[in-house]
Amino acid sequence: GQNIDQPTEMTATEGAIVQINCTYQTSGFNGLFWYQQHAGEAPTFLSYNVLDGLEEKGRFSSFLSRSKGYSYLLLKELQMKDSASYLCAVLDSNYQLIWGAGTKLIIKP
Amino acid sequence: ETGVTQTPRHLVMGMTNKKSLKCEQHLGHNAMYWYKQSAKKPLELMFVYNFKEQTENNSVPSRFSPECPNSSHLFLHLHTLQPEDSALYLCASSQEGDTYSNQPQHFGDGTRLSIL
């Protein structure tokens, strides 16, 4: 079967750095997405990785290792508005999106 | 503002009622999706419309009936739902290629559905 694993919940402090991990076992791989979802709002696109390595976008970076079936989302200089759920999703060999259950990130002052 | 608008935002209905969820996208995309989101579970894909034709129906019960009159509008008609159908229903759109697509999906804020 296909599976995406990410921690259910994480807590971090304002101004700090947090890394949210995602591991996957899928039938094929055509890229990995990260989305942010604030409570009661739409998931919004953060990043897409298809090649190994680190992609940086401002305070957010996303890393991929295809050989390990592993990705992480790195958030720097955390702000209170970063409190949200972060969803990992993988495009399988049929270009179907396989979703993780999401990681709820709580930022404390 | 994501470019995808869903109405209503909240809906409470009895098990014998009939209601419809509406989704409209202003992004010029050619594919639209319905998802079910339950607490602490992955998003469940329900239906996909690509170029207005339904291409996915992931074993969704017949009490959910989709309709896509054009590439900008998507409906989900609800009839005799069960308490376990209470969830957040999300609509999304994307631009699909002829053979495949790795374009991100753009989501609406969802309809919070409660079945009494």
Interface residues (C-beta under 8 A of the other chain):
Chain A: I4 T8 N30 G31 F33 G40 E41 A42 P43 T44 F45 Y48 V50 L87 A89 L91 Y95 Q96 L97 I98 W99 G100 A101 G102
Chain B: T2 V4 K40 K41 P42 L43 L45 L90 Y100 S101 N102 P104 Q105 H106 F107 G108 D109 G110 R112
